[in-house]
Amino acid sequence: MNSNQNRSLARPRETNWLTEQGIQKEQIDPPMRSWLLEKGLLTKRLQGLCGVHFRLEVLHEPGADWDSLTLANSSIATYEFKREVVMWCGEEPCIYAQTNVSESTANMHPWLRTLGAEPLGERLQSLADVTRSDFAFTCVGACDSDDYPVGRLSITGPLWARRSTFTIRNHELIVIEVFLPGL
């Protein structure tokens, strides 16, 4: 396994993404379902729960590898970069987020390359002409420290993830959010 794959989530080649209607049939505990279906900013919700113990850690910014979790059923063909972050509540990692930005989107919105620890959602919310697609959901297989993007963490059990596409004036970016046991 190469180093780029070491940062990828353990998953099958083909990811089965479900619609909101599709996950209604799934056995998901109510608190997790609430997080999965959250329409507001996850950052704000987690900050509300954690207060001063919230932090956003940037794992990876521009210059990336692309994987089947991102590309499956995606309309974005060429990528410029991937940004990966983890949102923490104290010592507990709660949400892993991956943003995949096309070359044309990065060229039209160069600020995407320099977000640093600024939450993407807050920046997008401040812009005009931003739309978000419906969510797609999947359950990612059990992860361990060799497979998980946060190599120093040992995560077990299935993890729920959601994916959506933001469009900024006809330019797309894909966001995948994985809900960790720390929630």
N, C-alpha and C positions, 0 to 999 in steps of 0.2 A: 504494500500500500504506500503510495507516495505521500509527501507531506501535505499536499492540498487535500487529498482524500482523508487524511487524519483529522482535518478540521470539519469534515462533512458529517452530517447526522447519519447514523446507521439507518439504512432504508433499502427497500427493494428498488430495482432498476425502474420499474414503472410504479409511480405513485398514484394511488386511487384517491382522487379528490372528490369530496362530497359537497353537495349544495346544503344550504341551511335546512331545507326540507329533508335532505338525506340524513343529516345527523339527528333528526328527531327520533329516528329508529334506534339510535345508538344508546347504550347504557353509559351515560355521562352524569357524574354527580352534579347537583344543582350549582354549587359554587363554580366549578369548572365551566359548566355550560354558560353561566353568567359572564365569565371572562371571554369565552370564545365568541359570544354574540355581542360583546361590548361595542357599541358604535362610536363612543367617545374616545378620547385619547387614553391609551393604556398608561402612558407616563403619568398623566394627571391622577388617574385612579390609583396607581401604585404609590405615588407621592402622598396622596390622601391617607393611605393605609400606613405608610412608613414614616411620614414626616421627615425629620432631619436625617433619618437613617437610610433614605433613598439615595442611590447613586447610579449613574449610567457609566459603564465601562466600555470604551471602544476597543474591540478586539482586532479589527481589521478595517482599513479604509483603502481607497483606490488602488487598483491593479490586481485583478482577481482571476479565479478559476470559476467555472460554471458547472452546475451539476443537474441531474435529472429532476431533483425536487423543484428546482426553479423553472426549468425549461419545459416540463411536461405541460402540454396544453397552453403554452404561452405564445403570445403574438410578437414578443420581442425577439428578434433574430440575432442582432449584434449587440454585444455588451461592451461598455467602457470600463465599468468597475462594480465591485461589490463592497458594501459596508456591513460589518457585523458588530453588534453591540449586545451587552447583557445588562439588564436592569436588575439591581440588587435591592434588597430590603435588609439592611444590616449585613450579616454574613451569609445570607441566603440568596442564591441566584434565583430569580423569579421568572424572567422572560428573556429568551434569546431572540433577537430580531436581525433579519438579514434584508438588506435593500439592494436590489439589482437594477442598475441604471444603464440604459442604452446609450450608445455613442451620441446619437442625435439629441437625446434628452440632456446629457451632460454638457454638450456644446451650447445648447440653448439656456441652460440653467447651471452655470459653472459653480455656483454656491454649493451644489450638491457634493462637490469634491472636497469641500473644506468645512464640513459641519463640526468636526471634532466631537466634543461631548454635548453639543446642542441636540436636543431631541428632534428627530425628523418631523414627527407629527405636529409639534408646536409650530415649526417653520411652515409646513404645508397649510396649517390652519390659518396662518396670517396672510396667505396669498389669495388673490382673486383667481377665478377660472380654474379651480382644482376640483376634480371629481374623483370619486372612489368607486370601484366596481363592487359587486356583491362579494361576500367572502366565499372561499372554498376551504374545506376542512379535510384534514387527514390525521390519522393516528400513526405516529412514527414509532418504529420498533424500539425495543430495549437498547439503551446506549451504555457504553462504558467509557472509561477515560481514554481508550485508544481511538474510539470512533467519534466522540463528541467534540464539537467545535471549541469548547472550553476544556482543553486537554487536562487541566489540573483538577477538574471535577469528576466525581464518580456518580453518574446518574443511572438509575435503574428503573425498569418498568416502562410501559408505553407512555408516550407523551403526545398530547394533542397539539396540533399546529393549525394555523389558518394562513391563507394567502389572499391578497387582494392587489389590484392594479390601480395606482393613482395616475390620473392624466392631468398634466399641467399644460394648458394651451396646446393640445394635440400631441404632447410628448409624454410617453409612459415610463413608469418605474414600477417594479414589482416589490412588494413587501411581504416577507414571510415572518410570522411570529410563532415561536414555540414556547408553550407554557410549561414551566419547569416545576418540579415537586415543591420548591420553596414557596409557591403560592399557597 
